[in-house]
Each structure stands twice: as structure tokens, then as C-alpha cells.
Amino acid sequence: MIRVLLIAPYAEMRDLASEIAKEYPDIQLSSFVGNLDHALDFARTYPGQYFDVILSRGGTTRILAEHTCLPVIDIPLSVLDVLRTIKMAEMCQKRYAVVAHEAVCSVVRALCAILRMDIEIHAVPSENTLSSIFSTLKHEGIDVIVGDAIAVEAAQQNGMQGFLITTSSDEIRRTFDNVQQFFQNAAQMQALNSAIRASVEVSSDGLFALSYVLRQLRNAALAVLLHTAESCFNALLAFLTAVFIGLLLAEILLPIR
């Protein structure tokens, strides 16, 4: 069972992901609605061993990845997700701008390059910059905002209409598929690592045993050589002794004759 913590930027994503998670029996999903620092505070309330992975979107993903020890997987936005929301904003027939985290803005830029669209885009590096961005947009006469959850909430607080870029069910399913693949790969790597460790241990034992055998063979060979040398020396000494005794007897017996 893969224990997944979803930190969703809006409630509808949480509800949709909870329904889709029922299609994945090996995923145990817990969810929380929050963004940026709020999401980080929530994630820190749980010990690292409570969940296996965290899912989130946009800037929240980056912050969680920088401050938590768990793997963090981003729920991506597709070009179709962005295009669908922009078309809804265009139906207002008012000037609009995109305000969102850089991860979202990069998808909007890609869409503009493909369709040759001219859209005013403002990336939000932090929540502290929202007030100045909206002050500029209101001065320019822009009344409609297309963006992520933080930007849409700020737009409504400033009396502007906001269109939230939502994540489709296809992207959520793709993310769950990525989670499964991630942990399958991790399990395979762990199995490979265990096999390598076992091989190293076996090899180490084998090398140790081989080294021991070689030492024993060396000692045995030296013993044989020493024994052979001693035997040869004793045989040579016996031969020389016999020759000496023979010569001595010859010297004694020859004068008697």
C-alpha cells in the first residue's frame, strides 16, 4: 500500500482526486486543501514515516520539495487545461491577464507560442508580490484574472473576476500512474541493491575462504619442501657417514693385510 498525501490547491481537486483514487487499490490517499506556506505547515505536522509521497501542484510543489524529506510529485497542468480556462475568460469579452506561479505561467507561454496568442502574463514569485501585481493590473483596466488558486482568491478580494485553472481528471490519473511507477522502480532498485549487497557478501566470503585455502596450501607446500629438504639432507648425511666409515675401515684393514 502506497500512502499518499495530496495537498490540493482547491477543494474540487481534492474531491476529484479522492474519487479517482478509488480506481487504485494500492494507493491510500489522504488529502488537505492549502497552498504554499499553509501546505508546508500542514505537511510538517506529520512525521516522515507517516506518508510515502506527497502530491501537489505549482509553487506548492516546489516549496514542499525544498523543505520536506519525502518525495514530492507535481500534478501537472496540460495545455488543454489552460486553454479551456482561457476560453471561458474570453467569453466575458473583457481584458484579462494570467497571474499564477511560474510553473503555470510556463504552460501558458507554451500555449501562446503554439497558437500565436498575445496574453499578458504575470508570474508570482511569492504571495507578498500579489498586491503590487493587482495594483498594476487594475491601473491598466484589467478586470478578469486567469490563474491558480492564490491568484483567483486575490482577484476576488480586489473586486475582480477570477477564472481558476483546474486540473483535469486525466492529469490526476496520470499522476497516480506516475506514483505507482515511481514506487515500482524504487522496489526494483531496492531488490537490485539487495542482490548486489548479497553478491558482495558472498564474494567477500568466497575471497576470504579462498585466501584461507591459499594460506593453508602455502603452509603445506612449505612443510613438504622443508620435509623433503630435511629428508634429502638426512639421506646425504647418511651417505657421507657411510663413505667416511668405509674409508676409515679401509685404512684400518689394509695395514693388517
N, C-alpha and C positions, 0 to 999 in steps of 0.2 A: 504494500500500500504506500503510495506517494502522498505525503502530507503537504498540501499546497495552501499557501496564504495568498489570497487575492486582495490587493489594495486597489480598489476601483476608484476612479475619479468622480464617478456619479452613480447614483443608486440603480439606474436602469442597467448599467453594465454588470453590477453585482447580481441583479436578479436574472439577467440573461445567462451569465456565466454559471450560476447555480443550477439553472435548468439544463444547460449543455453538459455540465459535469456529471449528470446522471447517466450520460452515454458512455462514461469512462469508469468502469467498476474499480479500477486500480488507483483512482485519484480520490483522495479525501480532501474536499475543498472547505476552507474557512475564509470568510470574506469580511472586509471592512471598507467603508467609504471614507476617503480622505485624500488630501493632496499634500505634496511637499513636506514641510516640517511636521504637520499633523500626522501624516503617514509614517514618518520616521519615529515619532514619539510612540505611536501605536506598536510598530514593529519592535521597538526596544523593550516593550513590556513583556515580551515572551523570550524565554531562554532559547539559545541557538538550536538546541536539540528538539524543540517542540515542533518545528516545521522542517521540511526538507528543501523547499524552494519558495521564493516569493515572486508573484506576478504583479506587474503594474504597467503604467503607460506614461510616455512622455518624460517630463522633467522629474517626476516622482521616481521613475525607474533609476535615473542617474543618481539621485540623492541616496536612494536605498543601496545601490551598488557600492557607493563610496563609504557608507557608514555601517553596513551590516556584514557579518561573516558568511551569511547564506548566499547561495547562488540566486541571482535576480534575473528573471527573463522578461523582456519587454513584450507587451501586447501591441503589435504593430498596427499602424493605420494604413489602409490601402488607398491608392489613388481614387478608387471608386467611392470610398467613404468620404473623402474630402470633396469630390465632385458633387456627390449627392447633396451635401450640406450647402455648398456654394450655389447650386441651382435653386435651393429653397430660399436663400438670401436674395437672389436675383429677382425672385417673384415679387419682392417688396417694391421693386423699381426705385430703390434709393441707393445712394452711395454707401458702399460697405468696405470694410477692411478686415484683414485677417490678423488676429492677435493671439499668439499662442507661444508655447515653448519651442525652442529651436528644432526639436525632433519633429514637431508637427509642421513647422514652417518649411522644413526641408522637403516634405511631401508636397506642400502647396507649390513650392518653387518648381519642383519636377513637373507637376501638373501644368503650370503656366508655360513651361518650356515646351511641353508636348502639344498643348492646344493653342499656344501663342496668345495666352491671356495676359492682360495687364491688371494685376491686382496689387493693391497696397498691402504690404506685409510688415508686421512688427513682431520681432522675436522678443520674448520676455525672459531676461536672464534671471530675474528674481521677482518676488511679489512686491518688493519695495519700489520697483520701477513702473508699476501699473498706473499709479496716479498721474505721473508725468506723461505717459503714453496716451491715456484717455483725455487728458487736458489738451494735448496736441490734436487729437482726432476730433474732439468737439469743436475746437477752433477752426478746423478745416471743414466743418459742416458734415461730418460723417455721423450717421445715426444708427447704423447697423453694424454689428460685430459678428464675425465668424471666428470661432476659436475653441480652445479647450475649456475645461470646467472652470478654472480660475478666472479666465478672461471673460467668459459669459456671465459669471457671477458679478464681476466688477462692472461689466457693462450695464447690467440691470440696476446696480447701485447708483450708477451715473445717469440713469434715466434713458438708457439706450436699449435698443432691441438686440438680443443676442441669439445666435444660432450655434448650438453645441455640435461639434464634430464628434459623432458617435462611432464606435467600433462595431462592425458587422458581426453577425454570428459566425460567418466563415472564418474571420480572423481569430476569433476566440477559439474555435475548433482547431485551427492551425496551431495556435499557441499550446493547447493541450496536447496536440500531437508532438510538438517540439519538446514538451516536458517529458512525455513518455520516451521519446528518442534519446533525450539527454540522459535519463537515468538508465536506459538500456545500454548506452555507450559507457556510462560510468561503471555499470555492473560488469561489462565485458573487460574494461580496463582493470578493474579490481581483480577479476579472475585471472587475467593475464599477469598482473603484478604478483598474485599469489603463486601462479605457476612458475614465474621467473625466480621468486624467492625460494620456492621448493627445489627448483633445479640447482640454484646456487648452493643451497644447504646440502643437497645430495652430492653435488660436485665437490663441495668442501670436505664432506665426509669421505668421499672417494679419494680425493687427493691426500687427505690425512692418512687413510688406510694404505694408499699406495706408498706414501712416504715412509710409513712404518714398515711395510714389507721390504722396501728397498734398503732401509737401515738394517733390518734383520738379515737380508741377503748379503749385504756388505760385511756384516759381522761374521756371518757364516763363512763367507769366502775368505776373509782374513784368517779365520780359525783353521780352515782347510789348508791355506797356504802355510800358516805357521806350523801346523801339524806335519805337513809334507816336508817343510824345511827341516823341522826337528828330526823327522824320520830319516831324511837324507843325511843329515849331519851325523846321526847315530850310526847309520849304516857305514858312512865314510870313516867314522871313528873306529868302528869295529874292524873294518877292513885294514886300516892303518895299524891298529893294535895287533891284528893277526900277522901282518907283514913284519912288524917290529919283533914280535915274539919269534917268528920264523927265522929272521935274520939272527936273532940272539942265540937261538938254539943251534943254528948252523955254525956260528963262531965257537960254540962250546964243544959241539960234537966233532967238528973237523980236526982239532988237535989230538983228540983221543985216538983217532984212526992213525 
